[in-house]
Amino acid sequence: MPRPKKAASPFRYFNSSPEVIRLVVMMYVRFPLSLRNVEDLLFERGIDICHEAVRHWWNRFGPLFAADVQRQRASRCCQSKCTQPDLSLIDLLTPGSESQSCANFKSWYLAERHPFAFKCICFDSTF
């Protein structure tokens, strides 16, 4: 019986730890630093990398980390309804005093869980 495959880590071919890669990418994105400035700051902390490694990691992991940040922001937006493990459609379609970003998250969640169920989802409070 074959073993189930684990999800492959995106960091599997890199010698640096995922924490260092995340730190480098977040420093470059969050603060107005050049590639060489990030290299110098990390060298002062004892991490010796090349500025080209910063550029490569930013190109490779930037979209991955951005998706994580967006997912965390969306889950914080409507924690009361949207973070339960098994949501029913009634909970998601019930109108409330949600913000626009929470409504966007709900529509994304519905589209992911039930792709063929709805063509258009309207979050209007006049039901």
C-alpha positions in Angstrom: 0.0 0.0 0.0 1.6 3.3 -1.1 2.1 6.0 1.5 0.2 9.2 1.1 2.3 12.0 -0.2 3.1 15.0 2.0 2.7 18.5 0.6 6.1 19.5 -0.6 7.7 22.4 1.2 8.5 25.4 -1.0 11.8 25.7 1.0 13.0 22.2 0.3 15.9 23.2 -2.1 17.3 26.0 -0.1 20.1 25.7 2.5 18.8 28.6 4.6 16.1 28.0 7.1 12.5 29.1 6.3 12.7 31.6 9.2 15.7 33.4 7.7 14.0 33.5 4.2 10.8 34.9 5.7 12.8 37.5 7.6 14.7 38.6 4.5 11.6 38.9 2.3 9.6 40.7 5.0 12.4 43.2 5.7 12.7 43.9 2.0 9.0 44.4 1.4 8.0 46.1 4.6 10.8 48.7 4.9 12.1 51.0 2.0 15.5 49.1 1.8 17.5 48.2 -1.2 18.8 44.7 -1.7 22.2 45.6 -0.5 20.8 47.3 2.6 19.0 44.1 3.5 22.3 42.2 2.9 24.2 44.7 5.2 21.6 44.6 8.0 21.6 40.8 8.0 25.4 40.7 8.0 25.3 42.8 11.2 23.0 40.2 12.7 25.4 37.4 11.7 23.6 36.1 8.6 25.9 36.2 5.6 23.9 36.2 2.3 24.3 37.8 -1.1 22.0 40.5 -2.3 21.1 38.3 -5.3 19.8 35.7 -2.8 17.5 38.4 -1.4 16.2 39.2 -4.9 15.7 35.5 -5.7 13.8 34.8 -2.5 11.7 37.9 -3.0 10.7 36.8 -6.5 10.1 33.2 -5.4 8.4 33.6 -1.9 6.9 37.1 -2.1 3.6 36.0 -3.6 3.4 33.1 -1.1 3.9 35.4 1.9 1.5 38.0 0.4 -1.2 35.4 0.1 -0.6 34.4 3.8 -0.9 38.0 4.9 -4.1 38.5 2.9 -5.6 35.3 4.3 -4.8 36.3 7.9 -6.3 39.8 7.3 -9.5 38.3 5.9 -9.8 35.8 8.8 -9.4 38.7 11.3 -12.0 40.7 9.5 -14.9 38.4 10.3 -13.7 36.0 12.9 -17.1 35.5 14.5 -18.6 33.7 11.5 -15.9 32.9 9.0 -13.3 31.0 11.0 -15.4 28.1 12.1 -14.2 24.8 10.6 -17.4 23.7 9.0 -19.6 26.6 7.9 -23.1 26.1 6.5 -24.3 28.1 3.6 -27.0 29.6 5.7 -24.4 31.2 8.0 -22.5 32.5 5.0 -25.6 33.9 3.3 -27.2 35.5 6.3 -26.9 39.3 5.9 -25.4 41.2 8.8 -23.4 44.3 9.5 -20.3 43.1 7.7 -17.8 45.3 6.0 -17.0 45.1 2.3 -13.8 43.0 2.9 -15.8 40.5 5.0 -18.3 40.2 2.2 -15.5 39.7 -0.3 -14.1 36.9 2.0 -17.4 35.2 2.2 -17.9 35.2 -1.6 -14.3 33.9 -2.0 -15.0 31.1 0.6 -18.3 30.2 -1.2 -16.6 30.1 -4.6 -13.8 27.8 -3.2 -16.1 25.4 -1.3 -19.0 25.4 -3.8 -17.7 26.4 -7.2 -20.7 25.2 -9.2 -23.4 26.2 -6.8 -23.8 29.9 -7.6 -23.1 32.1 -10.5 -23.6 35.4 -8.7 -23.6 36.1 -5.0 -25.2 39.3 -3.8 -24.7 40.4 -0.2 -27.6 42.8 0.1 -29.5 43.5 3.3 -32.8 43.8 1.6 -33.9 40.2 1.6 
